[in-house]
Amino acid sequence: MEEEFVVEEAGLRLVRLRYGEARLAEFYGHEHARREGDWWVVDAEPCLHSSITVRVSADSAMRLSTPSMTVPLTECIRAGGAIRMSVVSADHA
């Protein structure tokens, strides 16, 4: 599964969900997923998050991808730990 967010001044807005199998989209209540290549895609209800916390397991393939780079989260924190992501303006970085 992948979640796609757009960075906004007030936080991260969920815009799209991608599932590897149609049955997974249906399991999570998305009966009208559309096929795009290898993914089953659902446009999410726009939801703004001031921050997102992600827990990472040792065998996870979790990663943060941007247009310019991809960071495997297992390289950032130990297994069982969590990473919190939020938007900070360049003036405050």
C-alpha positions as CSV (number, residue, x, y, z in Angstrom):
1,M,0.0,0.0,0.0
2,E,1.1,3.6,-0.7
3,E,-0.3,6.8,0.6
4,E,0.3,10.0,-1.4
5,F,0.3,13.3,0.3
6,V,0.6,16.9,-0.9
7,V,2.7,19.3,1.2
8,E,0.8,22.4,2.2
9,E,1.7,25.2,4.6
10,A,-0.5,23.8,7.4
11,G,0.5,20.2,7.0
12,L,0.3,17.1,4.8
13,R,-2.9,16.5,2.8
14,L,-3.8,12.9,1.9
15,V,-4.9,12.8,-1.7
16,R,-4.5,9.2,-3.0
17,L,-4.2,5.6,-1.9
18,R,-2.6,2.8,-3.9
19,Y,-3.1,-0.9,-3.3
20,G,-1.3,-3.8,-4.8
21,E,-4.5,-5.9,-5.1
22,A,-8.1,-5.0,-5.7
23,R,-9.2,-7.1,-2.7
24,L,-7.1,-4.9,-0.4
25,A,-8.8,-1.8,-1.6
26,E,-12.2,-3.5,-1.0
27,F,-11.1,-4.7,2.4
28,Y,-10.5,-1.1,3.5
29,G,-13.9,0.0,2.1
30,H,-12.9,1.3,-1.3
31,E,-15.2,-0.6,-3.6
32,H,-14.6,1.7,-6.6
33,A,-10.8,1.5,-7.0
34,R,-9.5,2.0,-10.5
35,R,-6.6,0.1,-12.1
36,E,-3.5,2.2,-13.0
37,G,-0.6,0.0,-14.1
38,D,0.2,-2.4,-11.3
39,W,-1.8,-0.5,-8.7
40,W,-5.5,-0.2,-7.6
41,V,-5.9,3.5,-7.0
42,V,-8.4,5.4,-4.8
43,D,-8.7,9.2,-4.6
44,A,-8.8,9.9,-0.9
45,E,-11.2,12.2,1.0
46,P,-9.0,15.2,1.3
47,C,-7.7,15.1,4.9
48,L,-5.1,17.5,6.3
49,H,-2.7,16.2,8.9
50,S,-0.5,18.5,10.9
51,S,1.9,15.6,11.4
52,I,2.1,11.9,10.6
53,T,3.7,9.2,12.8
54,V,4.8,6.0,11.2
55,R,6.0,2.9,13.0
56,V,8.7,0.8,11.3
57,S,9.2,-2.9,11.7
58,A,12.5,-4.7,11.0
59,D,11.1,-6.4,7.9
60,S,9.2,-3.4,6.5
61,A,9.8,-1.8,3.1
62,M,8.6,1.6,4.3
63,R,10.1,4.6,2.6
64,L,9.5,8.3,2.1
65,S,9.6,9.3,-1.6
66,T,9.8,12.8,-3.0
67,P,10.4,13.9,-6.6
68,S,14.1,14.2,-5.9
69,M,14.9,11.3,-3.5
70,T,13.7,8.2,-1.7
71,V,14.7,7.4,1.9
72,P,14.2,3.9,3.3
73,L,12.7,4.6,6.8
74,T,14.5,1.5,8.2
75,E,17.8,3.5,7.7
76,C,16.4,6.4,9.8
77,I,15.2,4.5,12.9
78,R,15.5,1.2,14.7
79,A,12.9,-1.5,14.2
80,G,9.9,-1.0,16.4
81,G,10.6,2.7,16.5
82,A,8.6,5.5,15.0
83,I,9.2,8.5,12.9
84,R,7.1,11.7,13.0
85,M,6.9,13.8,9.8
86,S,5.6,17.4,9.7
87,V,5.9,20.4,7.5
88,V,8.2,23.2,8.6
89,S,8.8,26.3,6.6
90,A,12.3,27.0,5.3
91,D,12.4,30.0,7.6
92,H,12.2,27.7,10.6
93,A,14.3,24.8,9.4
